[in-house]
Amino acid sequence: MTMKDAPTLEDVARVARVSTATISRSINMPNKVAKATHERIQKAIEALGYTPHFGGRALASNRTNTIGAVIPSMSNAMFANGIQAFQEELSDAGVTMLVASTGYSTEAEYTQIRSLMAHGADGLLLIGTDRPKKTTDFLALRGVPYVISWCYKDDPAQLFVGFDNQKAAFEIATCVLGYGHRNIAMIAGISKDNDRAKNRIAGVKNAIKDYGHGARLLRIVESPYLLAESANAFDEIMEGPEVPSVIICGNDVLAAGAITRARERGISVPKQISITGFDDIGLASVVDPALTTVRVPQIEMGKAAARILLSKLSNDNTVSSLEFKTEVVLRSSLARVPL
């Protein structure tokens, strides 16, 4: 079927025995159409293979009913549940999500933001705060509504739906110290252009500094969020001049890679070394031993980000940032050290 042969709004109206205006309402505001009529229209749409002409709708309303989500990586499970929840909430409102990934590159993020705007995205979900001035200038120039997630700042100039990474890392480091560990190492994410990784490093450093009592951060090794890379980071730490009793990892993938390499080297976790993670993705509870980690409320965060962005797009100027709490989940990868 060529584009000129594609079914039209008039075709759907004829099959559904309603006016074209009723069909438009059914597509754009289904809650304002009787249920039976809406169902009849949907059946006609499906039978004919009709697709609404979003270009025409955009010209008429200056809206495309699409929202872009720009995430650092599609291969990292830390974003999966939150983005899925974000998409489901948008879908319930009749809005389509366009997703793009950046590979943790601020230049790629700038390119993807421009591309999504060129495709008519009404608003954006962004991850983190580390981005160059040219990106923030572009967003301001275009006046595009956006929400920043997976982090939180008390900044009235921007909308945040996330959590305090530094505070969360401080809490798990404090837990580790409470278990008697004094010689500590960290496998962190790459901190360049990644405020979440930077703040998690800062949180661990601050907890150790505040605790005192001989607690030391022996070493920090930064690693991409890949199992093989974190396994190499584990080797680097264990072959150093001083061996820690615990390794605090910047996320669960890093921790799983460290546990895997420990097993390959015949090092028992947690008998010989404890390992902790961050995020509480599905992997955390099935790796052996199960990970002590920081639980991030990904699903709730994703849903809230969608609701707040939709409200902003509806010109609701009362919306405000929302901070979520994290919690330390104790599992068997963390052992107590006798004092």
MARKELO-522967 format. One record per residue (C-alpha): residue number from 1; residue in three letters; chain; z, x, y. Coordinates in steps of 0.1 Angstrom, whole numbers, plus 5000, padded with zeros to 4 digits. Each point is the difference from the previous one (the first is absolute). Example, Ala and Ser with C-alpha at 12.3 -4.5 7.8 and 13.67 -1.06 7.14 Angstrom:
// residues 2
(1 "ala" "A" (5078 5123 4955))
(2 "ser" "A" (4993 5014 5034))
//
This chain:
// residues 339
(1 "met" "A" (5000 5000 5000))
(2 "thr" "A" (4990 5014 5034))
(3 "met" "A" (5021 4996 5031))
(4 "lys" "A" (4976 4972 5013))
(5 "asp" "A" (5005 4981 4967))
(6 "ala" "A" (5038 5003 5002))
(7 "pro" "A" (5018 4966 5001))
(8 "thr" "A" (5010 4988 5035))
(9 "leu" "A" (5029 4981 5014))
(10 "glu" "A" (4978 4970 5001))
(11 "asp" "A" (4993 5003 4962))
(12 "val" "A" (5038 5001 4993))
(13 "ala" "A" (5005 4970 5023))
(14 "arg" "A" (4973 4980 4981))
(15 "val" "A" (5015 5008 4966))
(16 "ala" "A" (5036 4994 5011))
(17 "arg" "A" (4991 4969 5020))
(18 "val" "A" (5018 5011 5031))
(19 "ser" "A" (4990 5013 5035))
(20 "thr" "A" (4995 5036 5007))
(21 "ala" "A" (5029 4998 5024))
(22 "thr" "A" (5023 4990 4971))
(23 "ile" "A" (4987 5029 4980))
(24 "ser" "A" (5008 5024 5028))
(25 "arg" "A" (5035 4987 5002))
(26 "ser" "A" (5004 5002 4963))
(27 "ile" "A" (4990 5037 5000))
(28 "asn" "A" (5019 5010 5032))
(29 "met" "A" (5030 4977 5000))
(30 "pro" "A" (5003 4985 4965))
(31 "asn" "A" (5034 4985 5008))
(32 "lys" "A" (4983 4976 5024))
(33 "val" "A" (4977 4985 4974))
(34 "ala" "A" (5011 4975 4973))
(35 "lys" "A" (5007 5016 4967))
(36 "ala" "A" (4974 4980 4981))
(37 "thr" "A" (4973 5007 5027))
(38 "his" "A" (5008 5037 5000))
(39 "glu" "A" (4997 5002 4962))
(40 "arg" "A" (4967 4982 5001))
(41 "ile" "A" (4987 5024 5026))
(42 "gln" "A" (5012 5030 4980))
(43 "lys" "A" (4982 4987 4969))
(44 "ala" "A" (4968 4996 5020))
(45 "ile" "A" (5003 5035 5014))
(46 "glu" "A" (5005 5014 4965))
(47 "ala" "A" (4972 4980 4985))
(48 "leu" "A" (4975 5011 5027))
(49 "gly" "A" (5013 5036 5004))
(50 "tyr" "A" (5004 4995 5037))
(51 "thr" "A" (5015 5028 5021))
(52 "pro" "A" (5013 4993 5035))
(53 "his" "A" (4980 5018 5027))
(54 "phe" "A" (5028 5021 5014))
(55 "gly" "A" (4978 5015 5027))
(56 "gly" "A" (4994 4966 5015))
(57 "arg" "A" (5037 4991 4997))
(58 "ala" "A" (5008 5033 5018))
(59 "leu" "A" (4977 4992 5028))
(60 "ala" "A" (5015 4965 5004))
(61 "ser" "A" (5036 5010 4998))
(62 "asn" "A" (5001 5037 5008))
(63 "arg" "A" (5018 5004 4967))
(64 "thr" "A" (4987 5011 4966))
(65 "asn" "A" (5032 4992 4980))
(66 "thr" "A" (5001 5035 4986))
(67 "ile" "A" (5027 5025 5002))
(68 "gly" "A" (4997 5037 4992))
(69 "ala" "A" (5026 5020 4981))
(70 "val" "A" (4997 5038 5005))
(71 "ile" "A" (5021 5018 4973))
(72 "pro" "A" (5003 5037 4993))
(73 "ser" "A" (4990 4998 4963))
(74 "met" "A" (4988 4974 4975))
(75 "ser" "A" (5011 5023 4971))
(76 "asn" "A" (5037 5001 5009))
(77 "ala" "A" (5020 4971 4985))
(78 "met" "A" (5025 5001 5029))
(79 "phe" "A" (4977 4977 5020))
(80 "ala" "A" (4987 4978 4972))
(81 "asn" "A" (5026 4972 4999))
(82 "gly" "A" (5004 4998 5038))
(83 "ile" "A" (4962 4998 5006))
(84 "gln" "A" (4997 4974 4973))
(85 "ala" "A" (5027 4979 5016))
(86 "phe" "A" (4984 5005 5034))
(87 "gln" "A" (4966 4988 4986))
(88 "glu" "A" (5015 4969 4983))
(89 "glu" "A" (5018 4989 5031))
(90 "leu" "A" (4967 5003 5020))
(91 "ser" "A" (4981 4982 4973))
(92 "asp" "A" (5024 4971 5002))
(93 "ala" "A" (4992 4997 5037))
(94 "gly" "A" (4962 5002 4993))
(95 "val" "A" (4996 5035 5013))
(96 "thr" "A" (4981 5028 4982))
(97 "met" "A" (5013 5035 4997))
(98 "leu" "A" (4978 5031 5004))
(99 "val" "A" (5016 5031 4987))
(100 "ala" "A" (4992 5037 5008))
(101 "ser" "A" (5017 5032 4990))
(102 "thr" "A" (5003 5033 5019))
(103 "gly" "A" (5011 5026 4976))
(104 "tyr" "A" (5029 5008 5023))
(105 "ser" "A" (4975 5011 5027))
(106 "thr" "A" (5006 4988 5036))
(107 "glu" "A" (4963 5007 5007))
(108 "ala" "A" (4990 4978 4971))
(109 "glu" "A" (5024 4973 5012))
(110 "tyr" "A" (4983 5000 5034))
(111 "thr" "A" (4966 4996 4984))
(112 "gln" "A" (5012 4972 4977))
(113 "ile" "A" (5017 4982 5029))
(114 "arg" "A" (4968 5001 5020))
(115 "ser" "A" (4980 4989 4970))
(116 "leu" "A" (5023 4970 4993))
(117 "met" "A" (4998 4990 5036))
(118 "ala" "A" (4962 5002 4999))
(119 "his" "A" (5001 4976 4971))
(120 "gly" "A" (5019 4976 5021))
(121 "ala" "A" (5036 5004 4987))
(122 "asp" "A" (5023 4978 5021))
(123 "gly" "A" (5031 5022 4994))
(124 "leu" "A" (5012 5030 4980))
(125 "leu" "A" (5027 5012 4977))
(126 "leu" "A" (5007 5037 5005))
(127 "ile" "A" (5023 5024 4981))
(128 "gly" "A" (5024 5023 5019))
(129 "thr" "A" (5000 5013 5035))
(130 "asp" "A" (4983 5035 4998))
(131 "arg" "A" (4966 4995 5017))
(132 "pro" "A" (4982 5017 5029))
(133 "lys" "A" (4999 4986 5035))
(134 "lys" "A" (4963 4992 4997))
(135 "thr" "A" (5009 4975 4973))
(136 "thr" "A" (5028 4983 5020))
(137 "asp" "A" (4977 5000 5030))
(138 "phe" "A" (4973 4983 4981))
(139 "leu" "A" (5023 4973 4987))
(140 "ala" "A" (5013 4994 5035))
(141 "leu" "A" (4965 4999 5015))
(142 "arg" "A" (4989 4974 4974))
(143 "gly" "A" (5032 4981 5003))
(144 "val" "A" (5001 4996 4962))
(145 "pro" "A" (5033 4985 4986))
(146 "tyr" "A" (5015 5023 4974))
(147 "val" "A" (5031 5004 4979))
(148 "ile" "A" (5014 5034 4989))
(149 "ser" "A" (5017 5000 4966))
(150 "trp" "A" (5018 5023 4975))
(151 "cys" "A" (5021 5013 5029))
(152 "tyr" "A" (5021 4986 5028))
(153 "lys" "A" (5007 5010 5036))
(154 "asp" "A" (5019 4983 5028))
(155 "asp" "A" (4969 4999 5022))
(156 "pro" "A" (4993 4967 5019))
(157 "ala" "A" (4965 5011 5008))
(158 "gln" "A" (4989 4997 4963))
(159 "leu" "A" (5006 4977 4971))
(160 "phe" "A" (5017 5016 4969))
(161 "val" "A" (5007 4984 4967))
(162 "gly" "A" (5016 5026 4979))
(163 "phe" "A" (5030 5022 4993))
(164 "asp" "A" (5016 5031 5014))
(165 "asn" "A" (4988 5029 4977))
(166 "gln" "A" (5024 5025 5015))
(167 "lys" "A" (5030 4977 4994))
(168 "ala" "A" (4988 4992 4964))
(169 "ala" "A" (4997 5037 4992))
(170 "phe" "A" (5034 5007 5015))
(171 "glu" "A" (5015 4974 4977))
(172 "ile" "A" (4986 5014 4968))
(173 "ala" "A" (5009 5035 5010))
(174 "thr" "A" (5035 4988 5007))
(175 "cys" "A" (5001 4984 4966))
(176 "val" "A" (4989 5033 4984))
(177 "leu" "A" (5027 5019 5019))
(178 "gly" "A" (5025 4974 4988))
(179 "tyr" "A" (4991 5008 4964))
(180 "gly" "A" (5012 5036 5007))
(181 "his" "A" (4967 5018 5006))
(182 "arg" "A" (5001 5028 5025))
(183 "asn" "A" (4969 5021 4992))
(184 "ile" "A" (4971 4977 5009))
(185 "ala" "A" (4962 5003 5001))
(186 "met" "A" (4974 4975 5012))
(187 "ile" "A" (4964 4993 4990))
(188 "ala" "A" (4987 4982 5030))
(189 "gly" "A" (4966 4984 5008))
(190 "ile" "A" (4977 5019 5024))
(191 "ser" "A" (5016 4995 5034))
(192 "lys" "A" (4969 5007 5021))
(193 "asp" "A" (4989 4968 5016))
(194 "asn" "A" (5025 4981 4979))
(195 "asp" "A" (5031 4987 5018))
(196 "arg" "A" (5015 4985 4969))
(197 "ala" "A" (5000 5033 4982))
(198 "lys" "A" (5014 5018 5031))
(199 "asn" "A" (5028 4974 5004))
(200 "arg" "A" (5010 5002 4963))
(201 "ile" "A" (5003 5038 5004))
(202 "ala" "A" (5021 4995 5031))
(203 "gly" "A" (5022 4975 4983))
(204 "val" "A" (5008 5024 4971))
(205 "lys" "A" (5006 5029 5024))
(206 "asn" "A" (5024 4979 5022))
(207 "ala" "A" (5020 4988 4970))
(208 "ile" "A" (5006 5035 4987))
(209 "lys" "A" (5008 5013 5035))
(210 "asp" "A" (5025 4971 5006))
(211 "tyr" "A" (5016 5004 4966))
(212 "gly" "A" (5009 5037 5002))
(213 "his" "A" (5023 5011 4972))
(214 "gly" "A" (4976 5027 4989))
(215 "ala" "A" (4970 4977 4996))
(216 "arg" "A" (4967 5018 5004))
(217 "leu" "A" (4964 4991 5001))
(218 "leu" "A" (4986 5029 4981))
(219 "arg" "A" (4963 4992 5003))
(220 "ile" "A" (4974 4974 5010))
(221 "val" "A" (4966 5000 4984))
(222 "glu" "A" (4974 4976 5014))
(223 "ser" "A" (4976 4985 4975))
(224 "pro" "A" (4972 4974 4999))
(225 "tyr" "A" (5010 4968 4983))
(226 "leu" "A" (4985 5010 4966))
(227 "leu" "A" (5018 5006 4967))
(228 "ala" "A" (4983 5034 4994))
(229 "glu" "A" (5008 5012 5035))
(230 "ser" "A" (5036 4990 4999))
(231 "ala" "A" (5003 5017 4965))
(232 "asn" "A" (4988 5032 5017))
(233 "ala" "A" (5026 4995 5028))
(234 "phe" "A" (5027 4997 4973))
(235 "asp" "A" (4989 5034 4986))
(236 "glu" "A" (5001 5015 5035))
(237 "ile" "A" (5036 4988 5005))
(238 "met" "A" (5012 5010 4966))
(239 "glu" "A" (4985 5035 5003))
(240 "gly" "A" (5018 5007 5033))
(241 "pro" "A" (5029 5023 5005))
(242 "glu" "A" (5025 4971 4997))
(243 "val" "A" (4998 4970 4977))
(244 "pro" "A" (5012 4967 5013))
(245 "ser" "A" (5020 4975 4981))
(246 "val" "A" (4979 4971 5014))
(247 "ile" "A" (4966 4994 5015))
(248 "ile" "A" (4996 4972 5024))
(249 "cys" "A" (4963 4988 5000))
(250 "gly" "A" (4982 4983 5028))
(251 "asn" "A" (4986 4973 4978))
(252 "asp" "A" (5001 4988 4963))
(253 "val" "A" (4966 5016 4991))
(254 "leu" "A" (5014 5034 5011))
(255 "ala" "A" (5031 4994 4980))
(256 "ala" "A" (4980 4990 4969))
(257 "gly" "A" (4979 5032 5002))
(258 "ala" "A" (5032 5021 5003))
(259 "ile" "A" (5016 4983 4970))
(260 "thr" "A" (4968 5005 4979))
(261 "arg" "A" (4999 5037 5009))
(262 "ala" "A" (5037 5003 4992))
(263 "arg" "A" (4994 4986 4965))
(264 "glu" "A" (4971 5024 4995))
(265 "arg" "A" (5023 5029 5009))
(266 "gly" "A" (5028 4988 4977))
(267 "ile" "A" (5023 4992 5029))
(268 "ser" "A" (5021 4969 4995))
(269 "val" "A" (5002 4974 5027))
(270 "pro" "A" (5027 4992 5010))
(271 "lys" "A" (5021 5024 4979))
(272 "gln" "A" (4986 5032 5015))
(273 "ile" "A" (4985 4986 5032))
(274 "ser" "A" (5001 4966 5017))
(275 "ile" "A" (4969 4984 5017))
(276 "thr" "A" (4998 4971 5024))
(277 "gly" "A" (4970 4980 5014))
(278 "phe" "A" (4992 4976 5028))
(279 "asp" "A" (4982 4966 5001))
(280 "asp" "A" (5011 4985 4966))
(281 "ile" "A" (4964 4993 4988))
(282 "gly" "A" (4995 4988 4964))
(283 "leu" "A" (4998 5036 4988))
(284 "ala" "A" (5036 5006 5010))
(285 "ser" "A" (5016 4978 4973))
(286 "val" "A" (4977 5011 4972))
(287 "val" "A" (5000 5038 5004))
(288 "asp" "A" (5024 5018 4977))
(289 "pro" "A" (5027 5003 5012))
(290 "ala" "A" (4998 4970 5024))
(291 "leu" "A" (5000 5011 5036))
(292 "thr" "A" (5028 4997 5025))
(293 "thr" "A" (4980 4990 5031))
(294 "val" "A" (4999 4981 5032))
(295 "arg" "A" (4988 4964 4997))
(296 "val" "A" (4976 4990 5027))
(297 "pro" "A" (4994 4962 5004))
(298 "gln" "A" (4962 5003 4998))
(299 "ile" "A" (4992 4964 4992))
(300 "glu" "A" (5023 4985 5027))
(301 "met" "A" (4987 5026 5025))
(302 "gly" "A" (4964 4991 4993))
(303 "lys" "A" (5005 4963 5003))
(304 "ala" "A" (5020 5004 5032))
(305 "ala" "A" (4973 5023 5015))
(306 "ala" "A" (4974 4973 4993))
(307 "arg" "A" (5020 4972 5015))
(308 "ile" "A" (5008 5020 5032))
(309 "leu" "A" (4964 5011 5005))
(310 "leu" "A" (4988 4964 4995))
(311 "ser" "A" (5025 4988 5025))
(312 "lys" "A" (4988 5027 5024))
(313 "leu" "A" (4964 4989 4996))
(314 "ser" "A" (5011 4964 5008))
(315 "asn" "A" (5012 5013 5034))
(316 "asp" "A" (5037 4997 4990))
(317 "asn" "A" (5016 5024 5024))
(318 "thr" "A" (5035 4995 4986))
(319 "val" "A" (4993 5021 4968))
(320 "ser" "A" (5020 5032 4997))
(321 "ser" "A" (5004 5029 4977))
(322 "leu" "A" (5018 4996 4968))
(323 "glu" "A" (5021 5027 4983))
(324 "phe" "A" (5006 4999 4962))
(325 "lys" "A" (5028 5016 4982))
(326 "thr" "A" (4995 5023 4970))
(327 "glu" "A" (5025 5007 4972))
(328 "val" "A" (5007 5029 4976))
(329 "val" "A" (4994 4990 4964))
(330 "leu" "A" (5021 5020 4976))
(331 "arg" "A" (4984 5009 4967))
(332 "ser" "A" (5004 5028 4974))
(333 "ser" "A" (4980 5028 5017))
(334 "leu" "A" (5030 5008 5022))
(335 "ala" "A" (5031 5015 4984))
(336 "arg" "A" (5034 5009 5014))
(337 "val" "A" (5009 5036 5005))
(338 "pro" "A" (5037 5009 4991))
(339 "leu" "A" (5019 5011 5031))
//
